[in-house]
Amino acid sequence: MKRIIINLIGWTSLLSIIGCSSTQQKTTEHKQPNIIFIMSDDHATNAISAYGGRLAEQFPDLTPNIDRIANEGMIMQNTFCTNAICGPSRAAILTGKFSHQNGFFKNESGGDFDGSQQTFPKLLQKAGYQTAVIGKWHLGTVPTGFDYSKVMINHGGQGTYHNTVFLENGQDTIKETRFHSSRQVWEDAKKWLTKGRDDKKPFMLMYQFKAPHRPWTPDEQFQHVFDDVEIVEPETFNDTYENKIAAGNTWMTIERNLNRKDLKVHPEHPEKMTKQEINAWYKYGNNNEEPWSPNDELKGQALKKWKYQKYMKEYLGCVKGVDHYIGEMLDYLEESGLAENTIVIYTSDQGFYLGEHGWFDKRMMYEESFKMPFVIKYPNHIQPKSKSTKLAMNVDFAPTLLDFAGVEVPEDMQGKSFRNILEGGNGEDEWRDAVYYHYYEFPWWHHVLPHYGVRTEKYKLIHYYYNPEIAKDQWRENDWELFDLEKDPNELNNLYGRPEYKEITAQLKAKLVELQKEYQEDSKEEMMHKTDVKIGRVYEHNKYSK
């Protein structure tokens, strides 16, 4: 009897060991986290409740689902893009390299993204991940490094809000007519997650919206959310651009440069107009023409305020749509049991001006477009409701995701992993003390001069180094702006040249030289050449690009 009991104990122990071993093997197989990388286009931190600010005060529940990610993880409060324009920012995210290194430095006449180069999705693929990108791409060439892709290709690669044309797996062209593009992206993502992936592999999905990009067209259910509300104006709505180098010459003012298509104002008798006349009528404002009005009564400041209200209500309607389909994704992850082992990130390709300095659009190195949202959750790894003010850049995203996936970060990636910051580690003090920025595209579309700059926790120094309208191939040595971000967070007072800031200016210029050397920045001649060069895009020859 004793022998039988001992044998039973032995078999029980053995079965326990086998079961434990099987469980450990299964855990080992799935130890790499899944990754959902959610990105919208032109979503300012000021339009996210979790970030606070004037709009969050007015609409505390503006983005409940993005706030869910922040509440279940970390909100990065000082994350910056390296070139505030759609395609170049996306290229920097994929490669972990600045524009001058990855080769994609401007949207307009800058060629296409070189898809043969190293990207973090390719490295994840090699490490056993199944990868997919669904939604906006805007890089010209066919996506590489993905097991599945379905990306917008019409309207010059921007995609449209309705009747969106997609390229699936680089081969099949599909025109989707059933849904608004934000819902279509969700439907396609859900289909891939439920039916298209191998559930034995970890996955990385780039889930990317067109919204809230111009021309702001909300999903039908969100079109009238803000109809009866007056949106609060920013403090800098009537900025005079005094002592600024380039701000007064942009073509992105609400007063002059929002066109009729943007604000959904239609001609009274379109049947009497040619197609060319209708197009010109809708686009009036793109070339900095005199302000137009929808009627004879609205003029001056009243007209500017009307345009702002119309713009903001449609922009925020687009934001509500994006947030809704983020909520659908979060609910799916919970219901499918995937949430526990999935990193979820929400970001945008850059920020956006929501009336600050009297502007819409992005491009300038001022905070509202330079700063981008970044919220992330990863259960049991990132503390819920945590915050960081450390200086991060979009080139850091790739090395951070590779680090979490257990993939070695290549030495030629210029960004750094901030996993240690996200997990609340002890290495925060070793983190960078400054970030670098460089914008090239001029004059289209918004007449913003090329510039580079450096930002620390307290100061920002910007150099507008080239104005080809004044002098071709001539470097401008003296066009600088300096801002004290603690004393002047709205960046209204250019302090460059003031004697009391002489030492600070010298320190920032030295830091700028240091960063340009570290990031292997171009020569002066090559910087100017990148602004001047005109290289056609692949999609310009595509029948769906119009």
DADA-V424531 format. One record per pair of residues at least 12 apart in sequence whose C-alpha atoms are under 7 Angstrom apart, sorted by the first residue. I is the first residue (numbers start at 1). GAP is how many residues later the second one is. D is the distance in whole Angstrom. If there is no record, write none. Layout:
i->(I & I)
gap->(GAP & GAP)
d->(D & D)
//
This chain:
i->(30 & 32 & 32 & 33 & 33 & 33 & 33 & 33 & 34 & 34 & 34 & 34 & 34 & 34 & 35 & 35 & 35 & 35 & 35 & 35 & 36 & 36 & 36 & 36 & 36 & 36 & 36 & 37 & 37 & 37 & 37 & 37 & 37 & 38 & 38 & 38 & 38 & 38 & 38 & 39 & 39 & 39 & 39 & 39 & 39 & 39 & 40 & 40 & 40 & 40 & 40 & 40 & 40 & 40 & 41 & 41 & 41 & 41 & 41 & 41 & 41 & 42 & 42 & 42 & 42 & 42 & 42 & 42 & 43 & 43 & 43 & 43 & 43 & 44 & 44 & 44 & 44 & 44 & 45 & 45 & 45 & 48 & 48 & 49 & 49 & 49 & 49 & 50 & 50 & 62 & 63 & 63 & 65 & 65 & 65 & 65 & 66 & 69 & 69 & 69 & 70 & 70 & 70 & 70 & 71 & 71 & 72 & 72 & 72 & 73 & 73 & 73 & 73 & 73 & 73 & 73 & 73 & 74 & 74 & 74 & 74 & 74 & 74 & 74 & 74 & 74 & 74 & 75 & 75 & 75 & 75 & 75 & 75 & 76 & 76 & 76 & 76 & 76 & 77 & 77 & 78 & 78 & 78 & 78 & 78 & 79 & 79 & 79 & 79 & 79 & 79 & 79 & 80 & 80 & 80 & 80 & 80 & 80 & 81 & 81 & 81 & 81 & 81 & 81 & 82 & 82 & 82 & 82 & 82 & 82 & 83 & 83 & 83 & 84 & 84 & 84 & 84 & 84 & 84 & 85 & 85 & 86 & 87 & 87 & 87 & 87 & 88 & 88 & 88 & 89 & 90 & 91 & 92 & 92 & 93 & 93 & 93 & 93 & 94 & 94 & 94 & 95 & 95 & 95 & 95 & 96 & 96 & 96 & 96 & 96 & 96 & 96 & 96 & 97 & 97 & 97 & 97 & 98 & 100 & 100 & 105 & 106 & 106 & 109 & 109 & 109 & 109 & 110 & 110 & 110 & 110 & 111 & 111 & 111 & 112 & 112 & 112 & 112 & 112 & 113 & 113 & 113 & 115 & 115 & 115 & 120 & 120 & 121 & 121 & 122 & 125 & 127 & 128 & 129 & 129 & 129 & 129 & 130 & 130 & 130 & 130 & 130 & 131 & 131 & 131 & 131 & 131 & 131 & 132 & 132 & 132 & 132 & 132 & 132 & 132 & 133 & 133 & 133 & 133 & 133 & 133 & 133 & 134 & 134 & 134 & 134 & 134 & 134 & 134 & 134 & 135 & 135 & 135 & 135 & 135 & 135 & 135 & 136 & 136 & 136 & 136 & 136 & 136 & 137 & 137 & 138 & 138 & 140 & 140 & 140 & 140 & 141 & 142 & 148 & 149 & 149 & 150 & 150 & 150 & 150 & 151 & 151 & 151 & 152 & 152 & 152 & 152 & 153 & 153 & 153 & 153 & 153 & 154 & 154 & 154 & 155 & 155 & 155 & 156 & 156 & 156 & 156 & 157 & 157 & 159 & 161 & 161 & 161 & 162 & 162 & 162 & 162 & 163 & 163 & 163 & 164 & 164 & 164 & 180 & 182 & 182 & 182 & 182 & 183 & 185 & 186 & 189 & 211 & 211 & 211 & 212 & 212 & 212 & 214 & 215 & 216 & 216 & 216 & 216 & 217 & 217 & 218 & 218 & 218 & 218 & 219 & 219 & 222 & 222 & 222 & 223 & 223 & 225 & 226 & 230 & 231 & 233 & 234 & 234 & 236 & 236 & 236 & 237 & 237 & 237 & 237 & 238 & 238 & 239 & 239 & 243 & 244 & 245 & 246 & 250 & 250 & 250 & 251 & 251 & 251 & 252 & 252 & 252 & 252 & 253 & 253 & 253 & 254 & 254 & 254 & 254 & 254 & 254 & 255 & 255 & 256 & 256 & 256 & 256 & 256 & 257 & 257 & 257 & 258 & 259 & 259 & 259 & 259 & 259 & 260 & 260 & 260 & 261 & 261 & 263 & 263 & 308 & 340 & 342 & 343 & 343 & 344 & 344 & 344 & 345 & 345 & 345 & 346 & 346 & 346 & 347 & 347 & 347 & 347 & 348 & 348 & 350 & 350 & 350 & 350 & 351 & 351 & 351 & 351 & 351 & 352 & 352 & 353 & 353 & 363 & 381 & 382 & 382 & 391 & 391 & 391 & 395 & 395 & 396 & 396 & 396 & 399 & 399 & 399 & 400 & 400 & 400 & 400 & 403 & 414 & 433 & 434 & 434 & 434 & 435 & 435 & 435 & 436 & 436 & 436 & 436 & 437 & 437 & 437 & 438 & 438 & 438 & 439 & 439 & 440 & 440 & 441 & 442 & 449 & 449 & 449 & 450 & 450 & 450 & 451 & 451 & 451 & 452 & 454 & 458 & 458 & 458 & 459 & 459 & 459 & 460 & 460 & 460 & 461 & 461 & 461 & 461 & 462 & 462 & 462 & 463 & 463 & 463 & 464 & 464 & 465 & 465 & 466 & 473 & 480 & 481 & 481 & 481 & 482 & 482 & 482 & 483)
gap->(172 & 170 & 373 & 169 & 308 & 309 & 310 & 372 & 168 & 169 & 170 & 307 & 308 & 309 & 168 & 169 & 170 & 307 & 308 & 309 & 168 & 169 & 170 & 171 & 307 & 308 & 309 & 168 & 169 & 170 & 307 & 308 & 309 & 168 & 169 & 170 & 307 & 308 & 309 & 168 & 169 & 170 & 307 & 308 & 309 & 310 & 168 & 169 & 170 & 171 & 172 & 307 & 308 & 309 & 168 & 169 & 170 & 171 & 172 & 307 & 308 & 170 & 171 & 306 & 307 & 308 & 309 & 310 & 169 & 305 & 307 & 308 & 309 & 307 & 308 & 324 & 328 & 329 & 306 & 327 & 328 & 14 & 15 & 12 & 13 & 14 & 18 & 17 & 20 & 258 & 257 & 260 & 258 & 259 & 261 & 262 & 257 & 306 & 307 & 308 & 305 & 306 & 307 & 315 & 313 & 314 & 305 & 312 & 313 & 303 & 304 & 305 & 309 & 310 & 311 & 312 & 313 & 301 & 302 & 303 & 308 & 309 & 310 & 311 & 312 & 313 & 348 & 299 & 300 & 301 & 311 & 312 & 313 & 298 & 299 & 311 & 312 & 313 & 311 & 312 & 293 & 311 & 312 & 313 & 314 & 292 & 293 & 294 & 295 & 312 & 313 & 314 & 290 & 291 & 292 & 312 & 313 & 314 & 269 & 289 & 290 & 291 & 312 & 313 & 16 & 311 & 312 & 354 & 355 & 356 & 354 & 355 & 356 & 266 & 278 & 279 & 285 & 286 & 355 & 265 & 278 & 263 & 19 & 20 & 51 & 52 & 16 & 17 & 18 & 260 & 259 & 13 & 302 & 303 & 301 & 302 & 304 & 305 & 25 & 26 & 304 & 23 & 24 & 25 & 303 & 299 & 300 & 301 & 302 & 303 & 317 & 318 & 319 & 298 & 316 & 317 & 318 & 297 & 421 & 422 & 335 & 334 & 335 & 425 & 426 & 427 & 428 & 423 & 424 & 425 & 426 & 424 & 425 & 426 & 27 & 28 & 29 & 425 & 426 & 26 & 27 & 28 & 26 & 28 & 29 & 278 & 282 & 24 & 25 & 23 & 20 & 280 & 73 & 72 & 73 & 74 & 75 & 17 & 71 & 72 & 73 & 74 & 15 & 16 & 17 & 72 & 73 & 74 & 14 & 15 & 16 & 17 & 72 & 73 & 74 & 13 & 15 & 16 & 17 & 72 & 73 & 74 & 15 & 16 & 17 & 51 & 55 & 72 & 73 & 74 & 15 & 16 & 17 & 50 & 72 & 73 & 74 & 15 & 16 & 23 & 72 & 73 & 74 & 14 & 15 & 19 & 20 & 17 & 397 & 398 & 399 & 397 & 28 & 21 & 19 & 20 & 16 & 17 & 18 & 19 & 15 & 16 & 17 & 12 & 13 & 14 & 15 & 12 & 13 & 14 & 391 & 392 & 390 & 391 & 392 & 389 & 390 & 391 & 383 & 384 & 389 & 390 & 382 & 388 & 51 & 19 & 20 & 56 & 15 & 17 & 18 & 19 & 12 & 13 & 14 & 12 & 13 & 17 & 39 & 27 & 29 & 139 & 140 & 142 & 24 & 139 & 18 & 107 & 108 & 111 & 103 & 106 & 107 & 48 & 47 & 46 & 98 & 99 & 102 & 97 & 101 & 96 & 99 & 100 & 103 & 99 & 102 & 95 & 98 & 99 & 91 & 94 & 92 & 87 & 79 & 78 & 122 & 121 & 122 & 120 & 121 & 122 & 118 & 119 & 120 & 121 & 119 & 120 & 118 & 119 & 251 & 250 & 234 & 203 & 196 & 197 & 198 & 37 & 195 & 196 & 107 & 108 & 109 & 194 & 105 & 106 & 107 & 50 & 53 & 54 & 104 & 105 & 106 & 36 & 49 & 29 & 32 & 33 & 34 & 35 & 28 & 29 & 31 & 27 & 23 & 24 & 25 & 26 & 27 & 22 & 23 & 24 & 21 & 22 & 47 & 48 & 47 & 39 & 36 & 34 & 35 & 32 & 33 & 34 & 30 & 31 & 32 & 28 & 29 & 30 & 25 & 26 & 27 & 28 & 24 & 25 & 19 & 20 & 21 & 22 & 17 & 18 & 19 & 20 & 21 & 16 & 17 & 15 & 16 & 76 & 42 & 40 & 41 & 41 & 43 & 44 & 19 & 20 & 19 & 20 & 21 & 16 & 17 & 18 & 16 & 17 & 18 & 19 & 14 & 105 & 23 & 20 & 21 & 22 & 19 & 20 & 21 & 17 & 18 & 19 & 79 & 15 & 16 & 17 & 13 & 14 & 15 & 12 & 13 & 90 & 91 & 90 & 89 & 15 & 17 & 18 & 14 & 15 & 16 & 12 & 13 & 14 & 12 & 58 & 26 & 27 & 28 & 24 & 25 & 26 & 22 & 23 & 24 & 20 & 21 & 22 & 47 & 18 & 19 & 20 & 16 & 17 & 18 & 15 & 16 & 12 & 14 & 62 & 55 & 16 & 13 & 14 & 15 & 12 & 13 & 14 & 12)
d->(7 & 6 & 5 & 7 & 5 & 5 & 6 & 6 & 5 & 5 & 6 & 6 & 4 & 6 & 6 & 5 & 6 & 5 & 5 & 6 & 6 & 5 & 6 & 7 & 6 & 5 & 6 & 6 & 5 & 6 & 6 & 5 & 6 & 6 & 5 & 6 & 6 & 5 & 6 & 6 & 5 & 6 & 6 & 5 & 5 & 7 & 6 & 5 & 6 & 6 & 7 & 7 & 5 & 7 & 7 & 6 & 6 & 6 & 6 & 5 & 6 & 6 & 6 & 6 & 6 & 6 & 5 & 5 & 6 & 6 & 7 & 5 & 6 & 4 & 5 & 7 & 7 & 7 & 7 & 6 & 5 & 7 & 6 & 6 & 6 & 6 & 7 & 5 & 7 & 7 & 7 & 6 & 6 & 7 & 6 & 5 & 6 & 6 & 6 & 6 & 5 & 6 & 7 & 6 & 6 & 4 & 6 & 4 & 6 & 6 & 4 & 7 & 6 & 6 & 4 & 6 & 6 & 6 & 5 & 6 & 7 & 7 & 6 & 6 & 5 & 5 & 7 & 6 & 4 & 7 & 7 & 5 & 7 & 5 & 6 & 6 & 5 & 6 & 6 & 5 & 7 & 5 & 6 & 5 & 6 & 6 & 6 & 7 & 7 & 6 & 5 & 5 & 6 & 4 & 5 & 6 & 5 & 6 & 6 & 6 & 6 & 6 & 6 & 5 & 7 & 7 & 7 & 7 & 5 & 6 & 6 & 5 & 5 & 6 & 6 & 5 & 7 & 6 & 7 & 7 & 6 & 6 & 7 & 6 & 6 & 6 & 5 & 5 & 6 & 6 & 6 & 7 & 7 & 5 & 6 & 5 & 6 & 6 & 5 & 6 & 6 & 6 & 5 & 6 & 7 & 4 & 6 & 7 & 5 & 7 & 5 & 6 & 5 & 6 & 6 & 5 & 7 & 7 & 7 & 7 & 7 & 6 & 6 & 4 & 5 & 5 & 7 & 7 & 6 & 5 & 7 & 5 & 5 & 5 & 6 & 5 & 6 & 6 & 7 & 5 & 6 & 6 & 7 & 7 & 6 & 6 & 7 & 5 & 7 & 4 & 7 & 7 & 7 & 6 & 5 & 5 & 7 & 6 & 6 & 6 & 5 & 6 & 5 & 5 & 7 & 6 & 5 & 6 & 5 & 6 & 5 & 6 & 6 & 5 & 6 & 7 & 7 & 5 & 6 & 6 & 5 & 6 & 6 & 5 & 6 & 6 & 6 & 6 & 5 & 6 & 6 & 5 & 6 & 5 & 6 & 5 & 6 & 6 & 5 & 7 & 5 & 6 & 6 & 6 & 6 & 5 & 6 & 7 & 6 & 6 & 6 & 7 & 6 & 6 & 6 & 5 & 6 & 5 & 4 & 6 & 5 & 5 & 7 & 7 & 6 & 4 & 6 & 6 & 6 & 6 & 7 & 7 & 5 & 4 & 6 & 7 & 5 & 5 & 6 & 7 & 4 & 6 & 7 & 7 & 7 & 6 & 5 & 7 & 7 & 7 & 5 & 6 & 6 & 5 & 5 & 5 & 7 & 6 & 6 & 6 & 7 & 7 & 6 & 7 & 7 & 6 & 7 & 6 & 7 & 7 & 6 & 5 & 6 & 7 & 5 & 7 & 6 & 5 & 7 & 6 & 6 & 6 & 5 & 4 & 7 & 7 & 6 & 5 & 7 & 6 & 7 & 6 & 7 & 6 & 7 & 6 & 7 & 6 & 6 & 5 & 5 & 7 & 6 & 5 & 5 & 5 & 6 & 6 & 5 & 6 & 6 & 7 & 6 & 7 & 6 & 5 & 5 & 6 & 4 & 5 & 6 & 6 & 6 & 6 & 6 & 4 & 6 & 7 & 7 & 7 & 6 & 5 & 6 & 6 & 5 & 6 & 6 & 7 & 6 & 5 & 4 & 6 & 6 & 6 & 6 & 5 & 6 & 5 & 7 & 5 & 7 & 7 & 5 & 7 & 6 & 6 & 7 & 6 & 6 & 6 & 5 & 6 & 5 & 7 & 6 & 4 & 7 & 6 & 5 & 6 & 7 & 5 & 5 & 7 & 6 & 6 & 6 & 6 & 7 & 5 & 6 & 4 & 6 & 6 & 5 & 6 & 4 & 6 & 6 & 7 & 6 & 6 & 5 & 7 & 7 & 7 & 7 & 5 & 4 & 5 & 6 & 7 & 6 & 5 & 7 & 4 & 6 & 6 & 7 & 7 & 6 & 7 & 5 & 4 & 6 & 5 & 7 & 6 & 5 & 7 & 7 & 5 & 5 & 6 & 6 & 4 & 7 & 5 & 6 & 7 & 5 & 6 & 6 & 6 & 7 & 6 & 6 & 7 & 6 & 5 & 4 & 6 & 7 & 6 & 6 & 5 & 6 & 6 & 5 & 5 & 6 & 5 & 7 & 6 & 5 & 7 & 7 & 6 & 5 & 7 & 6 & 5 & 7 & 5 & 6 & 7 & 7 & 7 & 7 & 7 & 5 & 7 & 5 & 5 & 5 & 5 & 6)
//
